[in-house]
Amino acid sequence: MKLAFFDTKSYDRSSFEPLAAEYGVEIHFFDTKLSPDTAPLAHGCDAVCVFVNDNVNAEVIDILYEGGIRLICLRCAGYNNVDLTHAFGKIHVVHVPGYSPYAVAEHAAALLLTSVRRIHKAYNRTRDYNFSIAGLEGFDLHGKTVGVVGTGKIGRVFIDICRGFGMKVLAYDKFPAKDSGIDYVDLPTLFRESDIISFHCPLTDETFHLFDGKAVEQCKKGVILVNTSRGALIDAEALLDGIKARKIGGACLDVYEEEGDIFFEDRSGHIVDDDVLARLISMPNVIVTSHQAFLTQEALSNIATVTYENIRDFAAEGFSANELCYRCGRIDHCRKEGRERCF
Ligand code: NAD
């Protein structure tokens, strides 16, 4: 099996290369992202391996298909960057769900604590031998209400962490988990009653700008937002307006709506063209990390192993529980229930 590996970073090589021979995979690493311009690089391979900001739209899928590619391996859980409808019947798509919900949930908690206790400010002060603590006042998480949007694998781990802090948890999910003991409410109620809101649902047409200007109005004054899911769940301009109006008390962003050409790259020394991002970063109550919530040793190791297992299952023409198609979860009697491929 020949695999064209796009958007390669040093940590990808470290986790994928040692296992390649064991799974009989020949990897061609490309630094560039997958796009219509770069898709022909994969010709001659059997599969491509892509990450969150690779563009797998209809045009790219057609180029890959013409070049003989029959498998797209997402080395991530989210799949909003793949046109699953267009891929159906042509190229199978597999992903890596739940490689470490702890990695992402713990990063969300780390961002929240950093923001609430002003750790980012204190770190800079003490490095400059400034030991003043004036202006670093935070608040107790204990007794506060956290609203969790999306109670899947990551959302549930985050809920457990919050309960450990003695917080009250409210949640919204399109498909509430039965008998979970989670207190589900509708979105406006969650926005109205939460001191902290954390996003853990996928980005879909339905969840695009789920947090918009109207949501800002509904929120408590001083609410802290945490987004480790996908940037476009939050309307970044509405967020900025909410911060400038002193309505939003803090934002912890591991993802950003327009992160595609910016995150994962060293842009120091460059002029940032994105005024909204530049303004957000300039705010004392905004913390941005560049989509690193997944980046733990355990997660990287699981991502590599499950990706190779997905390839092995595909090569053996077997069933893969990790296959995705546009019908998954939407139709009754899905082929996967009979342990068959999506097409
Ligand atoms: P999951 O599939 O286990 O859970 C997603 C939950 O969202 C499910 O309970 C689902 O019912 C719910 N949901 C679906 N549509 C919804 C809607 N319209 N409104 C509200 N809830 C809805 O996924 P997960 O493993 O918990 O991951 C959640 C998201 O985290 C992924 O989609 C991905 O975008 C993001 N993620 C980010 C990183 C990172 O490094 N920052 C890493 C992994 C995953």
Boltz pocket constraint, residues with backbone or C-beta under 6 A from the ligand:
constraints:
  - pocket:
      binder: B
      contacts: [[A, 77], [A, 78], [A, 79], [A, 97], [A, 98], [A, 101], [A, 104], [A, 149], [A, 150], [A, 151], [A, 152], [A, 153], [A, 154], [A, 155], [A, 172], [A, 173], [A, 174], [A, 175], [A, 176], [A, 199], [A, 200], [A, 201], [A, 202], [A, 203], [A, 206], [A, 207], [A, 228], [A, 229], [A, 230], [A, 254], [A, 255], [A, 291], [A, 292], [A, 293], [A, 294], [A, 295]]
      max_distance: 6.0
